[in-house]
């Protein structure tokens, strides 16, 4: 395979960057990207951290519920991946998950994933002994995506800790996630 001549980007020329652009295979990138996302999602396996199911099963259950409700493919993919940043950034995992999804979902879904943790706090922050404000989500009241975020938490997040719920396995979402990640809405951050 040909390679660019430069060792620093500011030393590259048009020929180098055309070569790099031509070799950038989006389908290979997407395939590798989705496989890496699934590997990261699997880091949530096996550690229930006090819940009746682990966070991997929670993610599958959230996506299963969204799929059964007829939500769009990007919504279902976001439901599956909404906690993917949990092991990397437990205190701001919504930001990490939303950043990963941003090129592939609309503005509303990006907001939902980015803010789901504070909206989820409504269900338990007043009970966990950490003196957090369960109504912290109220600072977003009036935002165009407030209701959609509250609905996501109510229908797909807070209720998805049920070991008896008939949850679909990861492979059931494989093709759907690959379709969503094959259609980036934007490349720039």
VEXVO-199493 format. One record per residue (C-alpha): residue in three letters; residue number from 0; x, y, z. Coordinates in Angstrom, 1 decimal. Layout:
N
(Ala,NUM,(X,Y,Z));
...
***
This chain:
189
(Unk,0,(0.0,0.0,0.0));
(Unk,1,(1.4,3.4,-0.8));
(Unk,2,(2.0,5.8,2.1));
(Unk,3,(2.4,9.5,2.4));
(Unk,4,(5.9,11.0,2.4));
(Unk,5,(5.4,13.3,5.4));
(Unk,6,(6.1,12.7,9.1));
(Unk,7,(4.4,16.0,10.1));
(Unk,8,(1.1,17.2,8.6));
(Unk,9,(2.5,20.7,7.9));
(Unk,10,(5.1,19.0,5.7));
(Unk,11,(2.6,17.2,3.5));
(Unk,12,(1.7,18.2,0.0));
(Unk,13,(-1.5,17.8,-2.1));
(Unk,14,(-0.3,14.5,-3.4));
(Unk,15,(0.1,13.1,0.1));
(Unk,16,(-3.3,14.3,1.3));
(Unk,17,(-5.1,13.0,-1.9));
(Unk,18,(-3.5,9.6,-1.2));
(Unk,19,(-4.6,9.6,2.4));
(Unk,20,(-8.1,10.7,1.4));
(Unk,21,(-8.3,8.1,-1.3));
(Unk,22,(-7.2,5.4,1.2));
(Unk,23,(-9.7,6.4,3.8));
(Unk,24,(-12.3,3.7,3.3));
(Unk,25,(-15.5,4.8,5.1));
(Unk,26,(-17.0,1.3,5.0));
(Unk,27,(-13.9,-0.2,6.6));
(Unk,28,(-13.8,2.7,9.1));
(Unk,29,(-17.4,2.2,10.0));
(Unk,30,(-17.0,-1.6,10.4));
(Unk,31,(-14.0,-1.2,12.6));
(Unk,32,(-15.7,1.7,14.5));
(Unk,33,(-18.9,-0.4,15.3));
(Unk,34,(-16.8,-3.4,16.3));
(Unk,35,(-14.8,-1.1,18.7));
(Unk,36,(-18.1,0.4,20.0));
(Unk,37,(-19.4,-3.1,20.7));
(Unk,38,(-16.2,-4.1,22.4));
(Unk,39,(-16.5,-1.0,24.6));
(Unk,40,(-20.1,-1.8,25.3));
(Unk,41,(-19.1,-5.2,26.5));
(Unk,42,(-16.9,-3.6,29.2));
(Unk,43,(-20.3,-3.1,31.0));
(Unk,44,(-20.7,-6.9,31.2));
(Unk,45,(-20.6,-8.7,34.5));
(Unk,46,(-20.5,-5.9,37.0));
(Unk,47,(-24.0,-5.1,38.2));
(Unk,48,(-22.7,-2.5,40.7));
(Unk,49,(-25.7,-3.3,42.9));
(Unk,50,(-28.4,-3.5,40.2));
(Unk,51,(-30.2,-6.7,39.5));
(Unk,52,(-28.6,-6.8,36.0));
(Unk,53,(-25.3,-5.5,34.7));
(Unk,54,(-25.1,-2.3,32.7));
(Unk,55,(-24.5,-4.3,29.5));
(Unk,56,(-28.0,-5.9,29.9));
(Unk,57,(-29.4,-2.5,30.9));
(Unk,58,(-28.1,-1.1,27.6));
(Unk,59,(-29.6,-4.0,25.6));
(Unk,60,(-32.9,-3.7,27.5));
(Unk,61,(-33.1,0.1,26.8));
(Unk,62,(-32.6,-0.6,23.1));
(Unk,63,(-35.0,-3.5,23.1));
(Unk,64,(-37.7,-1.3,24.6));
(Unk,65,(-37.1,1.4,22.1));
(Unk,66,(-37.1,-1.0,19.2));
(Unk,67,(-40.4,-2.6,20.4));
(Unk,68,(-41.9,0.9,20.6));
(Unk,69,(-41.1,1.5,16.9));
(Unk,70,(-38.5,4.2,17.5));
(Unk,71,(-36.2,5.2,14.6));
(Unk,72,(-33.0,3.2,14.0));
(Unk,73,(-30.8,6.1,15.3));
(Unk,74,(-33.0,6.3,18.4));
(Unk,75,(-32.5,2.6,19.1));
(Unk,76,(-28.8,2.8,18.4));
(Unk,77,(-28.6,5.7,20.9));
(Unk,78,(-30.6,3.8,23.5));
(Unk,79,(-28.1,0.9,23.1));
(Unk,80,(-25.1,3.1,23.4));
(Unk,81,(-26.3,5.8,25.8));
(Unk,82,(-24.1,4.4,28.7));
(Unk,83,(-21.1,3.4,26.5));
(Unk,84,(-18.9,6.1,28.2));
(Unk,85,(-19.7,4.8,31.7));
(Unk,86,(-16.4,2.9,32.2));
(Unk,87,(-14.3,5.6,30.6));
(Unk,88,(-15.9,8.6,32.3));
(Unk,89,(-18.2,7.7,35.1));
(Unk,90,(-18.9,11.3,36.2));
(Unk,91,(-19.7,12.5,32.6));
(Unk,92,(-20.4,9.4,30.7));
(Unk,93,(-23.4,11.1,28.9));
(Unk,94,(-20.9,13.6,27.3));
(Unk,95,(-18.7,10.8,26.1));
(Unk,96,(-21.6,8.8,24.7));
(Unk,97,(-23.1,11.8,23.0));
(Unk,98,(-19.8,12.8,21.4));
(Unk,99,(-19.5,9.3,19.9));
(Unk,100,(-23.1,9.5,18.6));
(Unk,101,(-23.0,13.1,17.4));
(Unk,102,(-22.2,12.5,13.8));
(Unk,103,(-24.9,9.9,13.4));
(Unk,104,(-27.9,11.2,15.3));
(Unk,105,(-30.0,14.4,15.1));
(Unk,106,(-29.7,17.3,17.5));
(Unk,107,(-32.5,16.1,19.8));
(Unk,108,(-31.0,12.6,20.2));
(Unk,109,(-27.6,14.1,20.9));
(Unk,110,(-29.1,16.3,23.6));
(Unk,111,(-31.0,13.3,25.1));
(Unk,112,(-27.8,11.2,25.4));
(Unk,113,(-25.7,14.1,26.6));
(Unk,114,(-28.2,15.0,29.4));
(Unk,115,(-29.7,11.7,30.3));
(Unk,116,(-27.7,11.3,33.5));
(Unk,117,(-29.0,14.5,35.1));
(Unk,118,(-32.6,13.7,33.9));
(Unk,119,(-32.2,10.1,35.3));
(Unk,120,(-31.2,11.6,38.6));
(Unk,121,(-34.9,12.6,39.1));
(Unk,122,(-35.6,8.9,39.9));
(Unk,123,(-33.0,8.4,42.6));
(Unk,124,(-30.8,11.3,43.6));
(Unk,125,(-33.1,12.1,46.5));
(Unk,126,(-32.6,8.5,47.8));
(Unk,127,(-28.9,7.7,47.3));
(Unk,128,(-27.6,9.6,50.4));
(Unk,129,(-25.4,12.0,48.3));
(Unk,130,(-27.5,15.1,48.9));
(Unk,131,(-28.0,15.7,45.2));
(Unk,132,(-31.0,17.6,43.8));
(Unk,133,(-33.4,15.3,42.1));
(Unk,134,(-34.9,18.3,40.3));
(Unk,135,(-31.6,19.3,38.7));
(Unk,136,(-33.1,18.6,35.3));
(Unk,137,(-35.4,21.6,35.9));
(Unk,138,(-32.5,23.9,34.8));
(Unk,139,(-33.3,22.6,31.3));
(Unk,140,(-37.0,23.3,31.5));
(Unk,141,(-38.0,25.3,28.5));
(Unk,142,(-35.3,23.7,26.3));
(Unk,143,(-36.8,22.3,23.1));
(Unk,144,(-35.6,18.8,24.0));
(Unk,145,(-36.6,18.7,27.7));
(Unk,146,(-39.7,16.6,27.2));
(Unk,147,(-38.0,14.2,24.8));
(Unk,148,(-35.1,13.7,27.4));
(Unk,149,(-37.6,13.1,30.2));
(Unk,150,(-39.5,10.6,28.1));
(Unk,151,(-36.3,8.7,27.2));
(Unk,152,(-35.4,8.4,30.8));
(Unk,153,(-38.9,7.4,31.8));
(Unk,154,(-39.6,4.8,29.0));
(Unk,155,(-36.1,3.4,28.2));
(Unk,156,(-33.6,4.2,30.9));
(Unk,157,(-35.0,4.1,34.5));
(Unk,158,(-37.2,1.1,33.8));
(Unk,159,(-34.5,-1.1,32.1));
(Unk,160,(-33.1,-3.0,35.1));
(Unk,161,(-35.5,-5.9,35.0));
(Unk,162,(-33.9,-9.4,34.9));
(Unk,163,(-37.2,-10.8,33.7));
(Unk,164,(-37.7,-8.5,30.7));
(Unk,165,(-37.3,-10.4,27.4));
(Unk,166,(-34.2,-8.5,26.2));
(Unk,167,(-32.7,-9.0,22.7));
(Unk,168,(-29.1,-10.0,22.4));
(Unk,169,(-26.4,-7.7,21.0));
(Unk,170,(-26.3,-9.4,17.6));
(Unk,171,(-30.0,-8.4,17.1));
(Unk,172,(-28.8,-4.8,16.9));
(Unk,173,(-25.7,-5.4,14.8));
(Unk,174,(-27.1,-4.5,11.3));
(Unk,175,(-29.1,-1.6,12.7));
(Unk,176,(-26.1,0.0,14.4));
(Unk,177,(-24.0,-0.5,11.3));
(Unk,178,(-26.6,1.2,9.1));
(Unk,179,(-26.8,4.2,11.5));
(Unk,180,(-23.0,4.5,11.6));
(Unk,181,(-22.7,4.2,7.8));
(Unk,182,(-24.6,7.5,7.5));
(Unk,183,(-22.6,10.2,9.3));
(Unk,184,(-24.5,13.5,9.3));
(Unk,185,(-21.2,15.4,9.8));
(Unk,186,(-17.5,14.8,10.2));
(Unk,187,(-16.4,18.0,11.9));
(Unk,188,(-16.6,18.2,15.7));
***
